Amino acid sequence: MNFADIEDQYAGYDHAAVLLQSIPYDGTSTWGKGADQNFQAFMDAAYNLEWYDIETDSEVYLRGIHVLPAIEESSSPEIVYQTVFTRTQELIKTKKFLTFLGGEHSISMGVIKAFYQAYPDITILQIDAHADLRPSYEGSPYNHACTVYEASRNANLIQVGIRSMDLSEKKQMDLDRCYFAHTMQGNDTWMDASIAQMSKRVYITFDLDAFDPAIMPGTGTPEPGGLDWYTTLTYLQKVFSKREVLGFDLVELAPIEGQRASQFLAAKLYYKMLSYKFEIQNCDGSKQLHHHSTQK
């Protein structure tokens, strides 16, 4: 099944500038389940996307999006972590733009480690409702509540949208690089401030519960007071235009039976992020706008 029902010539591995790796793992989530069942819902929603993006005046699918076989490992959090880490190391060598769809947020741990080992100067941008900074949780350091603890010790971690955490996590947190949701309301100064703290290269880990549950109810741990759609897009457009984004993941989509809005938001966000990556002004000032007349 091709992403967004694009033609085979744009979905083949050799042509594709973008790889999409699904990791349908939901072994450590502690409340709402279902993130391991999201890929088909995501792909069904993507099937109904328009290929043309109004904002960037582009059709980014022409760059090529190849869907890889899923990483099905689920035997233990430790083995999932190691499997994802090893696989991501291999994918980085392809020099293609890497994207990942979880699964719960713990799948990002192995991905992030592979990126900061390959690019020691990288910034990890976490967009999330939860701090995810516990060194260990429920007996494992590979729990979803520990997702960015290693990154906080090994990379430049910037956290955006945080509005739920345990007091113990404050000890692990760089408060100068954490943008709490309640301080972000009513202003956009946090956007440029956070970008100024980023190194040239960035990897984005995006937990969909960063959005307000009014527009993103289909997630395992919804938190009130989240981001809205256009604020998020404005920020992402700035990040992609000012920094070199090397890849991203979207995690924690847990579809609700009979409701399609959440998976469509995820698919639309995925396509938007690709459009920003390839079709807006680059961090080096060059333009990559392409105009096409292809109709779906």
N, C-alpha and C positions, 0 to 999 in steps of 0.2 A: 504494500500500500504506500503510495507516494504522498509526501506531505502536501496538503492542500490540493490534491489531485493534479499536481503539475505533470506535464508531459514527461515521458520516460527519458527523453534526451537531456532534461534538466535535473533528473533524479539519479542518474548514474554516478557511481563513485568517481570515475576519472574526470568528469566534467565539473563536479560539485566543488564549490568553494567552502561549503558548509557541511559539517557532519552533525547529525542528530543521534545521540546515544541515549536510549531509555534505560533506566535502572529501577525496575518496579519492585522496590523493597520497602516493606512496612513492618519490620520486625521489632522495633523498639518504641514505637509511638505509644503513648500512654492514655490517650483519650479517644478522639474520633479516629476510626480506621477507614481504610479505603484508598489510601494513596498508592497502593500497589495495583489498583485496578483502573488507574487513570489514563493509561496510554491510549487505549482504544477510544475513550471519550474525547481525549485531546485531539486525536486524529480525525474523529468524526466531526468535531467542531471545525477543525482546520479545513476539512473538505468543503465547508460552506463559506470560507474566507474569499473575499475579492482579492485578486492578485495585485490590483493597482492600489498603491498607497497615496492618498491625496496629499498628505503633508509633505512628503519628499518628492512627489511627482515621479514616482518610479515603480518598477515591478522587480523587486529584489529577487524573486524566484529564478530569474534568468541567470543569476550567478550560480545556481545549482545547489540543491539541498538533498543530501543523501541520508536516508534513514538506515542506521546500522542495526544488526541483530541485537536484541535486548540482552543486557547482563542479567541472567536469571538466578545467579547465586543468592541463596537466602539461608544457608545452614547456620550461620552465627554472625553477630555483628562484627567480630574480628575478621572472619574470613571474607565477608562482604567488603569491608574496608580495604583489605589487602588486594582483593580481586579488582576492585575499582581503581585503586592506586596503580597497579601494574598495567591495567588496560589503558588508563589515561596517559601513562608514560609512553606507551606505544602510539597512541593517537597524537600526542604532541609532536612526535617525529614526522607526521604527515604534513605538517605546516599548513593544514587547513584550519578554518575557523571552527572551534569546537563548542558544541552546545549539548546540554544534558537535561533530561527530564526525569525527575524523581517521581514517585517514591517520596519517602520521608526525608527530612533534612540531613540525616546521618550519612546519606549517600554522597554528600558533598565533601566529606572529610578526606576521602582518598583522592578525589579530584583536586581539591585545593592543595594538598600536599605535593602532588605531582607538579602542579604549576609553580609553587614557590621553590621547589627544588630545581626546576628547569630555569626559572627566572628569579633569582634571589632578591632582586630589587622590586618585585611586584607588589602592588597594593591589592588587598582583598577587600572588596566593597560588599558588605553584607546589608541587604535590605530586608527587614524582618520585624516582626512584632516582639520577638523574644531574644534575649541576650545570648543564649546558647553557649555560655562560658563556664559551665561546670567542668572541672577536671575529670570527674567520674559521676555516673548516675546509675542507680539500680545495679551496681556492681560492675559496670563496664565503662571504659573511657570512650567507647565507640557508640554511645547512645545519642539520640537526636538532641538531647539537652547539652551535649558537649561539642557540638558541631564546629565551633570556631575557636575552641580553647587552644588547640595546637597552633592555629593560624595566629592567634594573639601573641604567641611566644616566638614565632618564626617568620612573621611577615608584618607588613604595615597594614593593620586591620582598621577599617573604618566602618562604623555601625550606624545605620540610618533607620529611623522609624520605631525604635525600641520603646515598648510600653508595658513590658511584663518581664519580671526577673526575680530571682531569689536574692536575698540580701548578701549571701555568700559570694555571689557573682561580682559584686561591686569591687571585691578585692582583686579580681582578675581584669577588671575593665580599665581602659585608658579613657578617662572621662573627657579629656580634650578631643578625643576622636569618636565619641559617641553622641549621636544626635537623637535625643529623646523626642517622642512624638508630641508631647505636650509643649515643648519649646519650639516646635516647628510650625505650630498653628498661627496663621495670620501674618506670616512673613516668609520670605524666601532667601534670607541671608545665609541660611544653613547650606544652601546649594553651592554657592561659590566658595564658602568657607571650607566645606568638606572636600571639594575638588582641589583646592589649593594645598591640601594635606596629602594628596595622592601623588605617587611617583608616576613616571611616564607610562608604565604598563599596568593594566588593571584586569583583574578577574572579578566578575560579579556573581555572587550567590544570592539568589532572589527567592525568599520564602513568600509564597503568595498570601500568607496571613498578614503580611505588611499592609495589604489593602484593608480598608474598612469592610467589615462583614456585610454592610449594606449593599456593596457591589461585588463582594467575593465571599459568599457564605460557604462555598464548597471547599472547606479546608478543615483539617483535623482539630485545630485549636484557634478558633476565631476570637479576636480581641477587639472590643470597641475602640473607636478613636483612631482608626487607621488612615492610610493615604487614600486620596481620591485619584481618579484616572488621569486627569490632565496635569495635576501637580507631578505625578510620577513620570509622565511622558516628558514634561518640561525638563525635569532633572536628568532623566536618562539621555535625552538629546544633548544636554550640556556635557555629560560625562563622555559620551561617544565622540563628540566633536573636539573636546579638549584633551583627551587622553587616548592611548592606544589600548582598546579593550581586546584581550586575547581570547576570551571565551566567557560563557555564562551558563548557569544552571537555573532552572525553575523547578521548585519543589513544593510538596505538600498540597497539591491539588487532590481533593477527595470528592469526587462527583456526588451530587445528591440526585437520587432517582426522581425522574420527572421534571428536573430543572436543568436547563442547558447553559444558563448564563455564566456559571463559573468556568466551565471548560472552554467556552467561547472567549471569555476574557483572557484565559491563559494562552490560547492559540493566537489571539490578536496581539497580545503582548509579545509573544515570541516573534511574530512576523515584524512587528514594530521595531524590536531591538535589532533584527537583521537589517531592516531598512536604515536605521540610524548607523549601523556599522559600515554599510557599503555605499550608502547613497547620500550622505550629507558631507559637509566639509570635514576633512580629516584634521587630526591634531597638528599636522605639518603645514596646514594652510591650503593644501591642494583640494580641488573639487573632484567629486566622483559622481555627479548627477548624470543619470542616463534617462532618456525619455523614449518610451516605446508606445506603440499603438495596439499591441496585442490585446485582444478581448477574450475574456473567459466565457 
